[in-house]
Amino acid sequence: MKRIALSILLILSLLLTACGETTGQAQDSLEVNENSNTGEAEANEGNDSDIVSDSNELDFPLGMEVNSNSFTGTVYINSLITYDDVYHFPDTNHITFEPGARSNWHTHGGMLILVTGGVGYYQEEGQPAQIIRKGDVIECAEGVRHWHGAAPDSWFSQIVIWDSDYIQTGEASEEPVTDEEYDNLETVEYEGRTVTEENEFMFQRADRASSLSTFSGPVYVSSLAGENNVVGAPTLHYVVFEEGVINNWHIHEGGQILIVTDGIGYHQIEGEDVQVLYPGDVVFCPPGVMHWHGGSADTEFAHISINTNPELTGLEWFDRISDAEYLSLAEEAE
C-alpha cells in the first residue's frame, strides 16, 4: 500500500519542508435543484457583493506562490497548523486561488473546507459544481473524487483541514479540469450553507449571546464542525466577542488553538508579552498553560476555537486582567 498525503497538497507540503518553517504554527453529494445553471459559469449571478476582484480585499494573507502540476492557474499557500505530538490536530493550510485557478480532479482522505473569502466551486464526480462562498463549511468524505477552485471572476480562499494519515489502497490519479469543462459547468448554490444575509462575520455568528462570569461581556459561540467530522478533528467552535470583551485567565488541560477571522484581538500566555491578533493569525496555547484572549476596545473580534486533545477535558478559570491593564493595550493595537 502506498501512504500519501492529500493529493493536491503533497507538493506543497514538500515545499514547506524545504523552507524549514511555516507561517503560523462533504457534505454528502447534493441533488441538482431546479435553479441549477448550465453553460459558461456565472458563479455570482444576483450576488455581486461576494465577488473579490483584488487580493487586497481578502482577509487572510496570500502566503507563498505554488508551482505544481496539481493546479491550473496561480495558487498560494500558508501553513497554519502542522500535526505534532503536543496538540495532535490535523494538518491545516490556507489556500488562495486567483480568478479561474483550480485544482485537478483528485481523491484523498477526508477534508474540511472552510471558505474564508470570494466565490469558488466544489464539485464531486457525477454532480453539478456547487458554488461556495465565504462562511461555507464543506465536508469531503474519504475517497470521493472531486476538485475545487475559484470562480472565473473572483479570487477565492479557503482553510483546508485534511487527513494526512490516509492510506491510499490503489493508484492515486489526477486529471486537470479542462478549460472546456470549466467554462461549461452545470452549477448549483451550495445547499449546506448556514450563513445568513445579515451576518457580518466570516462564519455564522450564533443567534444568541451568552453572558458568563468568566467573560467581561456578551460572547457568541456556534459550531462549524462537530466531533464526528470527516477528518477526525475535535469540534471547531466559532466564537464572536462584542467590542471590548475578553475572558479570564484560564487553563485547558488539553491545550487550545485559535484561528483569527475577524477584527483585532489579544492573546497572552502567562509570563509572556501580549500578542495583538489580526485575521489569519494562529494562536497556540499548550496543554496546562494559563492564558487569556479577547477583543480590542474598538472592534468586534472573532476566531475559530479548537480545544485540542479532547480526551483531556479539564478547564480551570482564574481572575481577569484589570481594567487599567486592558486599556493600556490599545496603544499596541495601533
Salt bridges, closest charged atoms under 4 A:
ASP50 OD2 - ARG133 NH1 3.19
ASP59 OD2 - LYS134 NZ 3.48
GLU125 OE2 - ARG145 NE 3.44
ASP136 OD2 - ARG193 NH2 2.90
ASP165 OD1 - ARG3 NH2 2.93
GLU175 OE2 - ARG145 NH2 3.35
ASP179 OD1 - ARG102 NH2 2.85
GLU189 OE2 - ARG133 NH2 2.41
GLU189 OE1 - ARG193 NH1 2.86
